[in-house]
Amino acid sequence: MVPTPQRRPGKSSSPLGWLLRQRGNWLPPVLGIGGFLVLWQVLFNLGILKLPGPISLFTEERTRSLILDPFFDNGGLDKGLFWQTLASLGRVAQGYLLAAAIGISVGITVGLKQSINRAFDPLFQFLRMVAPLAWVPIALVVFQQNQPAAIFVIFITAVWPILINTAEGVRQIPQDYRNVALVLQMSSRRFFTKVLIPSALPYIFTGLRISIGLAWLAIIAAEIVMPGTVGIGFFIWDAYQQNYVGEIVLGVIWIGAIGLILDRLMLWIQKRMSSGQ
């Protein structure tokens, strides 16, 4: 008679058991965020903090309806948070992808050619110091329309971390790798795919992660100063003009949550690509 395999004690296969085993990963952030929210609510109740507390986001009718129904669309600019966020993310995607394509390609060229780096590095450092809001009036003058102007502001804000980190990653390729490539007489294409990209990939993704956050910040700033544009930035500015403080707080929390999701998504892509090499 074949003995029945015994389940190890304490190793529950249920979702609750798995959750308990993973508590070291999720419990600290839950306690940290929970403690922050409790402190925020206490300061509001004591009158020390004027911003509405977290509980008021669910007790106020306007903010509660925005949370429970983010998909409403009454036409024009009167849209739910889902559509406002979707419009902003669409602009971010266009500007960010353009920044990634140009930043990586120019960064590789600058990293490989010291003469080009010496010629253009001062210009790159100069331009990256310009704040996103400073580009908004220039973009409006050049493009005359809100949509392309917003995409340009995202691009010009996000391109520099990608470019600079990519160039640094290429410069940090060990000389031994270059020597082996010369000995094996690797073609430029094979050197690019087998040596350059794998070696510089951590630096490239560092730039991409920094830039996705900057791109999200840039679109918020651009939409605030571009009236009549559907987006989460305009949502906050419109709430401020109408003195809906609860909606402003909700919008800020929403922006932070979307930014965190974008950062974690980029980290997940980085891990998948690194493990696939």
Secondary structure, DSSP 4 states (H G I P E B T S, - for coil): -PPPPPPPTT---SHHHHHHHTHHHHHHHHHHHHHHHHHHHHHHHTTS--SPPTTHHHHSHHHHHHHH-TT-B-STT-B-HHHHHHHHHHHHHHHHHHHHHHHHHHHHHHHH-HHHHHHHHHHHHHHHTS-HHHHHHHHHHHH-SHHHHHHHHHHHHHHHHHHHHHHHHHHTS-HHHHHHHHHTT--HHHHIIIIIHHHHHHHHHHHHHHHHHHHHHHHHHHHHSSTT--SHHHHHHHHHHTT-HHHHHHHHHHHHHHHHHHHHHHHHHHHHHHHT-
